[in-house]
Amino acid sequence: MTRVKTRIAAGPAVGLLLLATAACSSTPGTPAPAASAAPSSSSPSVPKVNAPLDAAKYEQNPCALLSSAQATEVIKSVRNRQGKGLVGPICTWNDADSNSVAVGLVPGQGGLASSYAYRDSAAGYFQVAPDVNGYPAVYTSPSDDRKNGGCQAVVGIKDDETLTSSVLLDKTSPDYRDPCSLAAKAAAAAVATIKAGA
């Protein structure tokens, strides 16, 4: 069975980094594009970032967000690469089985409020997550692949900037049934790096 991994960019208002996977088949498939969702008309209470982080030096160098030791602890990384994200570069770490964690920063796109605006959308998922190293977070994406080893954590590090951590896992991964915990673990490691480098 062939497993296809693809990055899908959401609409600019969301400012999210997404990982999606096609269904297993004998021939490579193409995942359906993420559904576009209109923001909720309500004004949900978006948590404020009480201790904003200066992540400017990582915005164009997201591979510096996880040290080799952190990447090994999070995903037993054997390689990483930087690529293009919706707003800026992202870095993806892979293990020997091609499970992946991608981390990037989304500055100037409305911060966590952009994610909260889609809270009541019928598409995808939105779930308030436990704080990540003291910073407000959500699990959200326009398409829901949490039962297929995919999850995205969005962490507010400033009122107008988020850190996004996305995972895509194979069924052989021990975290396959709970990919959001791995997304949060990667985000926590990246926040720790930003705090230490500030």
C-alpha positions in Angstrom: 0.0 0.0 0.0 1.3 3.4 -0.9 0.8 6.3 1.5 0.8 9.8 0.1 1.8 12.9 2.1 0.8 16.3 0.9 0.8 19.8 2.4 -2.3 21.8 1.9 -2.4 25.5 2.3 -5.6 26.9 3.9 -7.1 30.3 3.2 -5.0 33.3 4.3 -7.3 34.3 7.1 -6.7 31.0 8.9 -2.9 31.1 8.6 -2.5 27.5 9.3 0.1 24.9 8.3 -1.7 21.6 7.3 -0.7 18.1 6.8 -3.2 15.7 5.1 -3.0 12.1 3.9 -4.7 10.3 1.1 -6.4 7.0 1.8 -4.3 4.0 1.4 -4.5 2.4 -2.0 -2.4 0.5 -4.5 -2.1 3.7 -6.5 -1.2 7.1 -5.1 -4.2 9.3 -4.5 -4.7 13.0 -4.1 -6.3 14.3 -0.9 -9.3 16.5 -1.4 -8.6 20.1 -0.8 -9.3 21.5 2.6 -12.9 22.8 2.8 -13.1 26.6 2.9 -15.1 27.7 5.9 -16.6 31.1 6.7 -15.6 32.6 10.0 -18.1 32.4 12.8 -20.2 35.5 13.2 -20.0 35.3 17.0 -17.0 36.8 18.9 -15.6 34.1 21.0 -13.3 35.1 23.8 -9.8 34.6 22.5 -7.2 34.1 25.3 -4.6 36.9 25.6 -0.9 36.1 25.5 0.3 37.4 28.8 4.1 37.1 28.1 4.6 37.6 24.3 7.6 35.9 22.8 10.0 37.5 20.3 10.3 34.8 17.6 11.6 37.0 14.8 14.9 35.2 14.4 13.1 31.9 13.9 10.5 33.1 11.4 12.8 32.6 8.4 14.7 29.7 10.0 12.1 27.4 11.5 14.5 24.4 11.5 16.3 26.2 14.5 13.0 25.8 16.5 14.0 22.2 17.5 17.5 21.2 18.4 18.8 17.9 17.3 18.2 16.5 20.8 14.6 17.9 20.9 13.8 16.5 17.4 15.2 13.1 18.5 13.1 13.2 21.6 9.9 14.3 19.8 10.0 12.1 16.7 13.4 10.2 16.7 14.3 12.4 13.8 16.7 11.2 11.2 16.4 14.1 8.8 14.8 17.5 8.4 14.2 20.0 5.6 12.9 23.5 5.3 10.1 24.2 2.8 7.5 26.9 2.0 4.5 27.5 4.2 1.5 29.7 3.6 3.0 32.8 5.2 6.6 31.8 5.8 9.0 28.8 5.8 8.2 25.6 7.8 10.5 22.9 8.9 9.6 19.2 8.7 11.4 16.5 10.7 11.0 12.8 9.7 11.8 9.6 11.5 13.1 6.4 9.8 9.5 5.4 9.0 8.6 8.8 7.4 6.4 9.9 10.3 6.6 13.7 10.3 6.4 16.8 12.5 6.3 20.2 10.8 6.7 23.4 12.8 6.5 27.0 11.6 5.6 30.5 12.7 2.7 32.6 11.4 3.3 36.3 12.2 0.9 39.2 11.4 -2.1 37.1 10.5 -4.4 37.8 13.5 -2.8 35.4 16.0 -4.9 32.9 17.8 -8.0 35.0 17.0 -7.8 33.7 13.4 -8.2 30.1 14.7 -11.0 31.1 17.0 -12.9 32.7 14.2 -13.4 29.3 12.7 -14.5 27.7 16.0 -18.1 27.2 14.9 -17.4 26.1 11.3 -19.0 22.9 10.2 -15.7 21.9 8.4 -12.7 20.3 10.1 -12.3 20.6 13.8 -11.6 23.1 16.6 -10.7 22.1 20.2 -9.3 24.2 22.9 -6.0 22.6 24.0 -4.2 22.7 27.3 -1.7 25.6 27.5 1.6 24.9 25.9 4.4 26.0 28.3 2.0 28.7 29.6 0.8 29.8 26.1 -2.8 29.4 24.9 -3.4 26.7 22.3 -6.0 25.0 20.1 -6.1 21.9 17.9 -7.7 22.9 14.6 -7.7 22.4 10.9 -10.2 22.7 8.0 -10.0 19.0 7.5 -10.1 16.4 10.3 -7.6 13.6 10.0 -7.1 13.0 13.7 -8.3 9.4 13.3 -5.7 8.9 10.5 -2.6 10.0 12.5 -2.8 13.7 11.7 -3.2 16.7 14.0 -2.4 20.4 14.1 -1.7 22.4 17.2 -1.8 26.2 17.0 -0.1 28.2 19.9 -0.5 31.9 20.5 3.0 33.3 21.3 1.9 36.9 20.7 -1.6 38.4 20.2 -0.7 38.6 16.4 1.6 35.6 16.0 1.1 31.8 16.3 3.4 28.8 16.3 1.9 25.9 14.4 2.9 22.2 14.9 1.4 19.6 12.5 2.0 15.9 12.6 1.3 13.1 10.1 1.8 9.6 11.4 1.7 6.1 10.0 -0.3 3.4 11.7 2.9 1.8 13.0 3.6 4.9 15.1 2.9 4.5 18.8 1.3 8.0 18.7 -1.0 7.2 15.8 -4.1 7.0 17.9 -3.3 10.3 19.7 -1.5 12.5 17.2 -2.5 15.7 19.0 -0.3 14.8 22.0 2.7 14.6 19.7 1.7 17.9 18.0 1.6 19.5 21.5 4.9 17.9 22.5 6.6 19.4 19.4 5.0 22.8 20.0 6.2 22.7 23.7 9.8 22.0 22.6 9.7 24.9 20.1 8.2 27.3 22.6 11.0 26.3 25.0 13.6 27.0 22.3 12.1 30.5 21.7 12.0 31.3 25.4 15.7 30.2 25.7 16.7 32.2 22.7 14.9 35.4 23.6 
